[in-house]
Structure formats: structure tokens, C-alpha cells
């Protein structure tokens, strides 16, 4: 399963919130903790710190999407938090494309090249909204290749732009 552990590829958190959410369409996202700080001292400088990333037994980073430190001991973002954000942005692309598809299907002959172009555009939009198997087939079968994910996202962006 896609996970937020440090030991897992960082892209998994992004897939969890983006492609997998777009494909599986859950009602929401529940996560037990994003700021489980167990360190005695905040991070004051780096890159090497005494920060303890272990959050549960031998697992590292789960529940720690931010670290305590920096100016005024404000939370510092981790790669896990940044990948979560990027995944939400990927999901937003899918939501934008879904809305564009609704508009194009209701007004398809008003596209620049008419009905044929609109039909081809809509077919590709539906394929991307279903999330291609090469990106995420299931909650346990997904690609960790960034090129595959970016290809899906960029194709959605191209279709969004084409529908303007």
C-alpha cells in the first residue's frame, strides 16, 4: 500500500492523495497524525540534526509530516508533506478536467474544430480521469516512476488548456 514512511519511495504519498484518490474516489481522507513530535529539542540548524524521525517502533516518518524547529520553532515541512501537497494538486487537475469534460460534453460543437475534435478530446479526457493502469491500477499496484505520473498530469493539463 502507498505509505508515508521514510523507508517508502516519497512518491507514494503523492500517489495516495492524487492518482489513487482520483481512481478510487473515496469519500475523504483520514490520517491519525501529521505532527507527532517526540524530539526533546527543535531543529535549530542543519543539515545534520538530532531530530528523531522514528514515530512508531522501527517505522520512520509516519505521523511526522512536519518537524519542530526553524524560526520561532514554527513547523518545518518535510518531503512527506510536500508530496501530500503535490498529490492534492494532481487531484485538482483531475477535478478541473472533469469540470471541463462536463462543459465540453454539453457544448461540444463550440470547440475550435467542431464536434469531431470535441469527441476525440472527451474520449481522451475520460481515459485520463479513469487514471491509466500504468499510473495506479489499485491501492496495492501503482507505479513509483515519476515520469509515468508526470505524463498523466501533463496530459490532463494539455486537455484542460485545449478546452479553454
DABEL-V33930 format. One record per helix or strand of 3 or more residues. SS is the DSSP state (H for helix, E for strand). FROM is the first residue (numbers start at 1). LEN is the number of residues. If there is no record, write none. Layout:
BEGIN
SS,FROM,LEN
SS,FROM,LEN
END
This chain:
BEGIN
H,11,7
H,19,6
E,54,3
E,66,4
H,71,3
E,75,3
H,79,28
H,108,3
H,114,16
H,146,17
END
